Amino acid sequence: MKRSVILAVTTLAIVVAACSTAASPSPSPATPAPSPSPELGDIVATADSAGTFTTLLAAAKAAGLVETLQGEGPYTVFAPTDDAFAALPEGTLDSLLADPEALKQILLYHVVPGDVKAAEVVNLTSADSAEGSPIAIVVKDGTVYLNDTAQVTATDIVASNGVIHVIDQVILPPAS
């Protein structure tokens, strides 16, 4: 009897997994990422649960922006991955972490006030960042780029106070 129950549960799990895989093809780059559970966390909690934004979150903490990103919003965050930060020239991140004000300005350049979903982003040519400078937006061959270099690789990761779009590079505000 016990063996029959185990076999039945195992078979059911395989069938459910197969149906789930068949019903939901894997997302291609720049397609909407699955939304978090119905009990949405704020942008910080959502980024933390993704596991690919540890450097961004450490930088936000060093710049004193965690409470802001946990605030009411709404905010749209173009979030560089850990790999994007790792691609910076050697010593750049350490220099920024040692200069919280410069770091804060760079991070605010990745934030757009409001809740701007992917369907809206593709129709924009620029967006005004929380830092104050515009971010150039262009769509090339169906892919969204910021400032002609940073590629949006996943979109519409919904948080309780906004949305996250994943980018593959750290973007910098124009030099003053």
C-alpha positions in Angstrom: 0.0 0.0 0.0 2.7 2.5 1.0 4.6 1.7 -2.3 1.4 2.3 -4.3 0.9 5.7 -2.7 4.5 6.7 -3.4 4.2 5.6 -7.0 0.9 7.5 -7.4 2.4 10.7 -5.9 5.5 10.4 -8.0 3.5 9.8 -11.2 1.2 12.8 -10.4 4.3 15.0 -9.8 5.7 14.0 -13.2 2.4 14.7 -14.9 2.0 18.1 -13.3 5.6 19.0 -14.1 5.1 17.9 -17.7 1.9 19.9 -18.1 3.4 23.0 -16.5 6.4 22.8 -18.8 4.2 22.3 -21.9 1.8 25.0 -20.8 4.4 27.7 -20.2 7.3 27.8 -22.6 10.5 29.2 -21.3 10.7 33.0 -21.7 12.9 34.5 -24.3 15.1 37.5 -23.5 13.2 40.7 -22.9 9.9 38.9 -22.4 7.9 39.4 -19.2 9.4 37.5 -16.4 7.0 35.6 -14.1 5.6 37.8 -11.4 6.3 37.0 -7.8 3.6 35.4 -5.5 0.3 37.2 -4.9 1.8 38.7 -1.8 4.2 41.0 -3.5 7.3 42.3 -1.8 8.7 45.8 -2.4 11.4 46.4 -4.9 14.2 45.5 -2.5 12.5 42.3 -1.3 11.7 41.3 -4.9 15.3 41.9 -6.1 16.6 40.1 -3.1 14.5 37.0 -3.7 15.7 36.9 -7.4 19.2 36.2 -6.2 21.0 38.0 -9.1 21.1 41.5 -7.7 23.3 41.2 -4.6 25.7 43.8 -5.8 23.0 46.2 -6.7 21.4 45.8 -3.2 24.8 46.2 -1.5 25.3 49.4 -3.5 21.9 50.6 -2.6 22.6 50.0 1.0 26.0 51.8 0.8 24.3 54.8 -1.0 21.5 55.0 1.6 18.7 54.1 -0.9 17.3 50.9 0.5 14.5 52.8 2.5 13.6 54.8 -0.6 13.3 51.7 -2.7 11.1 50.1 0.0 8.9 53.3 0.0 5.5 53.9 -1.5 6.7 54.5 -5.1 5.8 53.6 -7.6 9.3 53.2 -9.1 10.6 51.6 -12.3 14.1 50.1 -11.7 16.4 49.2 -14.6 18.4 46.7 -12.5 21.9 45.7 -13.5 22.7 42.1 -12.6 25.7 41.0 -10.5 27.3 40.1 -13.9 26.8 43.7 -15.1 28.6 45.0 -12.0 31.3 42.4 -12.4 31.9 43.7 -16.0 32.9 47.2 -14.7 36.5 48.0 -15.1 38.6 46.7 -12.1 38.4 49.0 -9.1 35.4 51.0 -10.3 32.9 49.4 -7.9 35.3 49.7 -5.0 35.8 53.4 -5.8 32.0 54.0 -6.0 31.4 52.2 -2.7 33.9 54.5 -1.2 32.0 57.6 -2.6 28.4 57.1 -1.4 27.2 60.4 -3.1 28.6 59.4 -6.5 27.2 55.9 -6.1 23.8 57.4 -5.1 23.7 59.4 -8.3 24.5 56.4 -10.5 21.9 54.3 -8.8 19.3 57.0 -9.1 20.0 57.1 -12.8 18.7 53.5 -12.9 15.3 54.5 -11.4 12.4 56.1 -13.2 9.6 57.6 -11.1 6.3 55.8 -11.9 5.3 52.3 -12.9 6.5 51.9 -16.5 5.8 48.5 -17.9 7.5 47.0 -20.9 4.6 47.8 -23.2 5.1 51.5 -22.4 9.0 51.3 -22.5 9.0 50.1 -26.1 7.1 53.2 -27.2 9.5 55.7 -25.5 12.6 57.3 -26.9 13.7 58.4 -23.4 12.7 58.4 -19.7 13.6 60.9 -17.1 15.6 59.2 -14.3 15.3 60.0 -10.6 18.9 61.3 -10.9 17.5 64.0 -13.2 19.1 63.0 -16.5 17.2 61.3 -19.3 17.9 57.7 -20.2 17.8 57.1 -24.0 15.6 54.2 -25.1 15.8 52.5 -28.4 14.3 49.3 -29.8 16.6 47.4 -32.3 15.4 44.2 -33.8 12.8 43.8 -31.1 15.3 44.3 -28.2 15.2 47.3 -25.9 18.5 49.1 -25.3 19.2 51.9 -22.8 21.8 54.5 -23.9 22.5 52.3 -27.0 24.5 49.8 -24.9 22.6 48.2 -22.0 20.2 45.5 -23.2 17.0 44.9 -21.3 17.0 41.1 -20.8 13.9 40.6 -18.7 10.9 42.8 -18.1 7.9 43.4 -15.8 9.1 41.9 -12.6 6.3 43.2 -10.5 6.8 44.5 -6.9 4.3 46.0 -4.5 5.8 49.5 -5.2 6.8 49.3 -8.8 8.4 47.2 -11.5 11.9 45.9 -12.3 13.4 45.5 -15.7 16.7 43.6 -15.8 19.6 45.1 -17.8 23.0 43.6 -18.7 25.2 46.7 -18.0 25.5 49.4 -15.5 24.4 52.7 -17.1 26.0 56.0 -16.3 24.5 59.5 -16.3 25.9 62.0 -18.8 29.0 63.8 -17.5 28.1 67.2 -16.1 
